Amino acid sequence: MDPNQLKQTWDAETIELWKSGAYLKFPYLEPYQALVAYLQSQRAKGYFILNEDGERYVWCKELDYYKDKNERGPGYFPETGQDNRRFYLRKGKVPMRYIDRPKERSLSAMIAHPSERQWNLPKYHKRHFMKLPLGDCPLSSAAIQPFTVTSNWKTEWRTQRHRIREGNDMSDHHPSFTTHLCSFLIFTKCHDEDGEYTEYQKLNRAAIDATCLRTCKNFHDIGTQKLYSNNTFYFLMCDGTIHRSPPTLLLNGTTVRPNPAKPRPASDSQILQTIQTGISEIQNQIDYTSLSGWVYYDPFLQFLHSIRPKKSSLIKSLKFSGIVKLHICGGDRCRSKCADDLIASLEVYIPIINSLLPNLTKVTLYAARDQLTGPGSHITGETPPISEDRLLHLLEKEIRTTCSLNVLEVLDAEGVKLAFAEPTVMWFKERAAKRAQERFLANLAEQKAATSAIAFATFAEALVTSERLARQFFHKHNLNEVIG
Ligand SMILES: [Zn+2]
C-alpha cells in the first residue's frame, strides 16, 4: 500500500503544515520518512501511518490512570488567617469513600491484563496474584523523593506526595511536579471501512502504587518491608523561605509556622541536647503541630516523623543533595533565600540517623559548589572557605561516626565522583569488610562451640551407656564389689 494514499482524518492544510515542519526537522530524510519521524517524535494523534510490516497504526490521546494527589477533595472552605493570607480549612478528615474511588470502568477495562478475568492464572505464572509487582518496582537506579511537609495556604497548597528522580536534579523541586509516574504503551486492535488497524496509546500511571498495602495485614507487612528497604530515598536541604516552608492554619484559628532554622553548630553540647529533643519528638510521635520548626520543615526529618520509627528502621539507602555553602546569607547576594547548607544539615542528621535508622547501609551525597562566593562573602571563623576543606572536615570526622554505614558515595552536583573523598569512601569499605570478617569468625566460633557441645553430649551419653552396661555385666556376674 502506498502510505501517501492512506485515508486520513486530518484536513489537507494541516497535513501540509506538518510536512513542512517535518522537512525543517528532518531535512536529510525522504519526505514521507521525515513526516513519519516528525509525527512519532511529536506523538501526533489521529494520523494513520504504516509500520515496517505495512500495517496501519495511529496514535491516540494519552491516558491518565492516576489521581492527582494535590487535589483538595470535598468539604474545604476558605478562611483568612495571619497576615491576611487565604487558607483552606476542612472540618474532619477526607472520607475513605473519596480516597477509595475506583477508576472509570471503561478505563480499567482498557488497561486490564487478560489475567484479571478472575485471576485464573496458575501459581507458577509470573503474573499470579501472589506475585504483585511491588518488589519489582523499576527503581533500581532511581530514588523516591518524599514531600511530607504540607500546607493549607491557598498559594502553596500541598498534600503529602513523592516524586521519582533519576540522578541528581537540584532545580525545580516544587512538589507540584507529577513525576511519580511511569509510562506504558497500550495497543488496541480496531476496525474501520479500510480494515484492521492498531491504536497506540501512552498510559501514565503511578510508578509506585502503594494502595495494594491496604489489601490485608500480610500484604501490608511484606509490602512495607519492600517499599522501605528496597528503595533509596532522596532529600534536598530545607529551604526556610515562606513559600518553601509555608504556614498552615488550624481549625482553632492559630497559624503553624515554627522557625525552620537548624540548631548549630552540632558540636556544641547544648545543641546536641536540642538535637536529642528533636529525636524524642520523632520517636514519641508528638503531634506535628508541636514539632520544633527545624524538624517540621526539614524534608528528611519531617519524613521520619511521618513514617514512624518502625518504618525508619527499615530504610537502607539515602541520598542527600545540597550546596556546600561558603557565603554568608543576606543582603543583595541571596536575600537569605538559600536552602540550608549541606554540611550543617548532615551534622544534625548524623546523630538522628544513629538513633532512628539502625539499618542504614548506604549514603550518597551530592555536594554542589557555592555559586555565590566573592570578596567579603565568606563564612568566617570556620575552616577555610573552600568546598573541599569544609567537606573534608565532615568526611574525616562526623560522618565516620555513622554506626551502620557500609557504603558512602560523594559526588558533585552532576553526579561525578569527588576524588578527594576517596579516603573516606575506602575507610567505610574497609570497615564493612572488617565487620563482615568479624561476623564470619563469630559465626564460625558459634558453630564450633555448638559442634563441640554436641560432641561432648554424645561422649557423655556414651559414657553413661557404657557405665550402665558395665553395671549390668558386673551385677549379672556378682561382681558389684569390684565397681563399688
Ligand atoms: Zn545565601
Residues whose N, C-alpha, C, O or C-beta is under 5 A from the ligand:
A	BS01	ZN	I328 C329 G330 C334 S336 C338
